[in-house]
Amino acid sequence: MSGDHSATNTLNMAWEATASCFSDNPIASPVVPCPDQSGSSGGKGWTVAEVKTIISKTDPKVIEEICNGKIKIITFDTAYDKWKYDDGREEEDELKGLLGNTIRDKKEIRIRNSMTSQEAASTLFHEMGHMTRKAPSTQEGYLQEEIDVRVETEEFRIRQGMASTAKGYRTPAGKVDRAFIENQIKNSTHYNPKGRKRIGRRYVGEAIPSGWCPP
């Protein structure tokens, strides 16, 4: 079971760009091993050191869970999903809004390179919310998990003094609007695809940054 995080203001998300893409449907495509990347750079827009500092301000246990659980953090430039439609045709779509993804059984989390350290920290917090949960066994459970993790991520952003993930994620009083998030996920065409099935995913520009845990 995997989870995505995207970043849009539409309902077609993965954690796409509604929130910034967090989690999507289970996928079983093979992943090409990543090359090791020396140093602590997480990519073009964020660094491991900055992300760790941000998360540790309010939720240091997240970094501890990464190290204790031996979670592998992998960066990527972009990703493509392959779909098979009911009429038999197959198409590949670029996931321009995908910010992160979790593959629980492999203990792998992927984070997009081209984000600020603040958004990378929020995405990593979200993906760890998936990683530390038991994989749901039903579609209903899968959707509920995504709702719960998005609520927790918005609470993290409030603790951090970050802006809302997306319009509607907070009430006028500044609290998390669970009802809005629940409605968004349950009506998302990404989380509830019709007429097509995801049959694979590939990542471009993968690397493994160092510096998350003590030597």
N, C-alpha and C positions, 0 to 999 in steps of 0.2 A: 504494500500500500504506500502511496506516495502523496505528498502534499505540496502545493504550489502557492506562491504568493505573487500577485500581480499589482500593477499600478494604474488604473484608469478610472474614469468617472462613469463607466458604463457597467452593464450587468454581465458582460462577456469577459469573465476574469479567470485567472488561474491562481496567486496574489498577483493579479494583473494590475493594470493601472487604476482600478477603482479605488483601491486602497493603494497602495503603491504596488505584482502577482504573487499571492502566497500559495494556495494549495489546489490541486486538481485531482481528477480521477486516477485510479490505479493504472500504472503502466508497467510493461514488462520488457521494454526494449533494452538491449545490451548497452552498457556504457563503456566507452573506450577509456582505458586507464589514463590518468592525468600525469603530465610530467611534473616533477618536483620543481618548486620555484623558491629559490633561496631568498632570504631576507624576509621582512615583515610586511611588504607591500601587499595589499589585498587586491589591487587592480589600479584602474586609471583614476578612480575618484575617491577611494577610501583606503585606509591602512588598518592592519590588524591592531596595532597599538591604540589608535584612536577609537576603534569600535569597542575594544576591551574597556577602555577608560569610560566611555559613555555608559555602557551596560552596567559596569561595576558601581557607578554612582548610586543606582537604585536597586539593582538586582544582581549582586555578585554571584549568587548561587548558579546563575545561568552559565557563567564561565567555568565554575567548578564542575557542573554537570557535563560540559563539553570535554573537559580533561579527564574526569573520572570515568566517563562513559566511552572514552577514546573515539569521539565523534570526529570524522574527517570532514573538514570544511574545504569545499572546492569552489573556485571562482570560474565564471564563464562570461563570454562576450555576448552570445545570443543563443537561442535554441529554436528547434523546429519540431512541431508535432506532425505525425503522419496519420491521416484519417482514412477510413474506409466507409463509403456511403452505402446506403441500402441498395442503390442501383448498381453496385459493384465497382464503381470508379474509386481511385485512390488519389489523394491530394496531400501535399505537404504545406503547412502554413508556418510562417515565422512568428514566434511568440515575442513580439517586440515589447510587450508589457510585463513579461515574466521577470520578477525580481528574485525569487527563491524557490527552492524545491527540496523536499525531504524524502529520502528512501530509507525507511526504518530498518528493514532487515539487513541492509548493508552499512548502517550507521553513517550515512552520507548526507550532507547538507550542501546544496549549491546556492551561491549568492552571486548575483550579477555584478560585474566589475564597475559599470558606469553609474555609480550612485555616490552621494555624499556619505561620509562616515556616519552621520546621524541616521540616514535612511537605511544604510547597511546594518546598523545596530538594531533598528526596529524590525527589519526583515529577519535578521538572525534570531531575535527574540521570538518572533512568530514561528519560525521553523523549528526552534527548540520546543515550542509548545506542542508541535506535532510529534517530534522525536520522543518526548518523554511520556507520551500516552500509548496505551495499548491500541493496536490497530483495530478499528471498527469492523464488524463482520457484515454489516448491511449498508445499503445506500442511505437509509435514513440516519444511521449512526455516523456515516461519513459526513453527511451534511451538517449534523449537529456538532461534530467535532470542529468543522471549519468555522461555524458560528461562534462556538465557545473560544476558539483560539483567536479569532478576530476581536472579540470583546476583550480578552486578556491583553492583546497587543495594544488596543486603544487605551486601556488603563495604564499600560506601560508608558505610552506616549504622554499621557496626562502627568504621570509621575515625573517624567523627564522634562516637562515644559515644552514638548513638541506640539506643532500644529496638528489638527485632526488629519487622520489618514485620508479622508475624503469628505465631501459635503454630505451632511446627514448622519455622520457617525457619532455626533454629539448632540445632546439636547441644548436648548437655549441656556440652560443652567450650567452647561459645561460638563455634564455627565455623559457616560457612554449610552448611546441609544440602541439597546439590544434589539428592540422591535424592528428598527430600520435595517440593521445588519441581517437579522433573521429573514426578513422579507427579501432583501437583496440576494442572499445566497440561494434561497428556495426558488427564486424566479430566474436565476442565472442560467443562460444557455451554455455556459462553460461547464458548470457543475451538473447540469441536467441536459446533456446533448440529445437532440432528437434527429433521427434519420442518418446518424453516422456514429462510428465507433473509433476511438483512438487505438491505433495499432503499433505505435512506436514514437520514440522521441530521440533526437540527437542534439548534442551540445557542441558549440563552436568556441574555440579559444579557452579550453579548460586549463587550469593550473592549481597547484596546492600551495598556498602561502604558509609560511612557518610563523611561529611566535605566539601561538594561542596558549600554550602550556609550558610550564617549567621544563627544562631538559631532564 
